[in-house]
């Protein structure tokens, strides 16, 4: 249909004339364009900085950070099912709590029968994430337990949230030499390093380092996580017996690219879209946002034959 896909290519710059997009620079090549859809991910940090340099209107937005907690899948199954049947799939859960300082604490991206993975994408930083294979048969459940943070925590500068996130990842790297931090929740509560944690390879993909995870986060994050997990133990018996790995930082975009009612940025012809735009927060909402942006662009050409 006349389209072209450039693999292994970097969007280096935008070409703007009189507040209107006229092209992009990809791998040093100027490509003319009157429409640019910025369907970037929430971790496109170099792109966010390039957009700010090009005077797109950006703002810091709330997001959430925390840890991954691991339990035997059998513990979750016994709590979630009134009776266990061989035909039932590994059970999942969703948990929420509001801390004393009105922060949301909640489970996110729960992975039945899955693994915690080192998902670091930049040298000098550590990031954890969770995944499940199709059969969900690792024998262990994991989920992010995260705490909301906002401008009151990191400031108003457009990239302040991004910098806050980076600092936590880099702080972890320095403490663990690039490995995932690991600790039992009980030791996390007591501010002590866990001397021995067994069977780590059964639920973690990547090297781990036992440290006191309290040193990674600000005190208000630690406090909210501890209160939240203790509350979750009243909903799922044995929840606070879990093992935690850290940090989980890439939950949603720390930046919003301002757009108008037509989904267009202050630079005409530029359409911020999906998670990196700051208007979507996951697979389903990103898909819906993509459809909405495509419809707005189509309106521009509705009279073109």
N, C-alpha and C positions, 0 to 999 in steps of 0.2 A: 504493500500500500504506500510505498514511498518513504516509509519511516527508517530511521537508523538508530541503532543502539550502540553507544560507546562504552565498552567495558574497560576496566582498569583505568578510569579517567577521573580527573579531579576538576570540579567546578572551582576555578581559581578566583574569578572576579565577575562582576556585572558591568555591563557597558550602559551607562545612563546618560541621557541628554534631556535637559529641561524637565527633570523629575519624571521621565518616562524611560522604560527599558527599551533598548535597541539591540541588545545582544548579550552574549556571555563569553567568557574566556575559559576554554577547557583544554588542559594540557598545552597551554601557550597559544592555542588557536582561537581566533575570533570567529564566533558563529552568530550571525544575525538572528534576531528573534523579537517579535512584538508581544509574545506571551511567554512568561516563564513561570512554571508551577514549581514551587519550592517544597517538594515532598521529602523533606529531610527528616532524619531520625532525631530523637531527643538527646543524642550524644554527639551531634555534629558540631563540636565545639569550635573547630577552626572556621566552619561556615558561619556560625553565629558572630564571631569576631569580624569576619569579612563583611557581613551584612551591616553591622554597626558602623564600620569604617565607611560604608557606602550610604550612610545616613538613613537607613530604614528605621522606622520607629519600633524599638524593642522595649520591653519592660520585664523586670524580674517578676516571677509568679511563684505561688506556693507549690511545694511538692512534699515528698516524704522520704525519710531515710531510716535505716535500722539494721536488722540482722536477719539471718536465716536460722530457723529452729528445726531440729530433726528429732523425730520419734520413730520407734518401731511402728510399722504400718498396722500391726496387730492391735496396738494400743488405740489407735484412731478408729479402727474397725469396731472394736468392742464398745467404744463410747458412742459411735454414730448409728450402729445397727442394733435394734432390739433383740435380734437373733441372727447368728452367723450362718449363712448358707454358702456353699461352695460356688454357686452361680453368681453371687454378688461381686461387683467390682471393688477394688480397693477404695475405701471411703475418703471423701474430701471434707473440708470444713470451711466456714467463713465466720470470723470473729471480729467484734468491734468493742471499743472501750473509749471513754472520754476521761482524760487525766484531770487531776485537781486544778491544773492551770489551763484547762479547756483545750488541750491538744487531742486530736484524734489519734488513736492507736488501733491498728487493724491488721488483719492478715491480708496477704496480697500474693497472687501468683502461686497458689497452693499446688504442690506437685505430689499426688499420691504415687506410691511405689517408685519414687524418683531419686534424683541425685542433686547435691549442691555442687556447682561448678565454679571454677575460677574464670570469670568473664572479663578480665582486665583487658582494656583496649589501648592503653597508653603506657609507655615506659615511665616508671616511677609512681604508679598508682595500682591499687588493688580494688577489685570489684567482685562480689559474689552474685550468683544468680541461681535459679533452680530450673530443672527440666525433668521430664519423665519420658522414657521410651514408650513405644506403642503398647507393650504388654503391661507396663506399670508393675514390674515384678522384682524391683530391687529389694523389697522387704522393709523399706524405710519411707516414711512420709516427710516432706519438708515444706515449709512455707516461709515467705518473708513476713516478719512482724515489724511494722514501720510506724514512724511518728511524724505527724505533720510539722513542717517548718514554713516560715513565711518571712516577709520583709522585715518584721520586727526582730528577727534573728540574724539577718545578714545584710540588710540595708536596701536602699532604693536604686542603686546603680543597676542598669539593665543586665549586666553579667554578674551581679553580686551573688545570686543563687548558684550559678555555675561555679564561681570561685569557691564558694562555701563547700560545695560538693567535692570539688577537686582537692581541697585542703584535707578533707577526711580521708580520701583515697590515698593521698600522698603520706599522710600521717601513719596510716596503716602500713604502707610499704616500708617506711623507715623502721617500724616496730617489728615487722615480720620478714624483712628481706624479700618481699614480693610474694609471700605465701598468704593463704587465707588464714585469718585469725580464728582460733577455736578455743572453746571454754564450755564447761558445763554451766547450765543456768544457775545452779546452786552456788558455784564458785564465783560467777558473775555478781550475784547478790552480795557475796561476802568479800568482794574485791581481792580475790586471790587467784593465782594461776593454777589451772588444773594440771596436776602432775602426770596423770596417765589417762588417756582416752582410747578405748579399744575399738577395733573394727572400723576405723575411719574410712578405709578404702571401700567399704561396702556401701557408703552413702555419699562420698565426696570424690569428685573428679578434679584432681589438682593437689599440690602439696599444701599442708597445713602447718601452722605454728602456734603452739600454746602460749597465749599472752593474757593479760588482764584487759578485756575488751572495754572496760571502763575508761581506759586511756585513749581510746579512739574518738569517743563522742563527747560533746559538751555535757555537763552534769544534768541539764534538763531533759536531754534525750535518754540518758541512762535511767533517770528517775521514772520517766513515763514508760519506758520499756519494762522495767521491773514491776511497776504497778499493774501494767496491762497484762503481762504474762501470769502474774499471780491471780488476777481476775479471770483470765481464760482457764486457769486450773479449776475454777468452780463450774465451768461449762464442760470441760473435757478433763476428766479425772486423770491425773498423772502428767498433765501438760507441762508443769514446771520441772519435771524430771528430764526435760529435753537437753540436747546439746546445741549450742549456738555457734554460728560461723558469721564472720563479718568482713567488710561492711556491705550492706545492700543499699546502694545509692541511686541506681538508675531506674527509678520507678516511673517517673514522668518528666517532662521537660521543665527545667528551671527557668525557661525563657518563653515569653509570648511575643510573637511578631504581630504587631497591631494591624488589623485589617478592618475595612468598612463593611457595611451591610451587604455588599456585593462580593465579599471575600477577597478584596483587592487591597494591597498595602498602599502606603503613601507614595511609593514609586509605581506609577501606573503601568499595568501589564504584568506586575509581579503578584502571584497568588500563593501566599503561604498556606500550606496544606498539611494535614495529618499530625502525627505526634510532635514533630519538631516545631510546628507552628504555635503550639501551646493551646490549641483548641480541641485536642483529642487526647484520650488517655488509654489506649489499648487497641486491640485488633479490630473489634467491632465498630467502635466510635471512629477509628481512623478510616475504615471502609466507607462509613456514612459520610464523613467529612469529604473524602475524595469524590464521592458522587455529587455532593452539593457544589463543590468547586467546579467540577466538570460541567454541571448544569449552568452555572453562572457564566463560564467562558462560552458555552454554546449559545447563550443569549446574544452575545456580541456578534455572532455570525449567523443568526437566525434568518437574516434577510439576504445573505450572500448565496448566490446560485453556483 
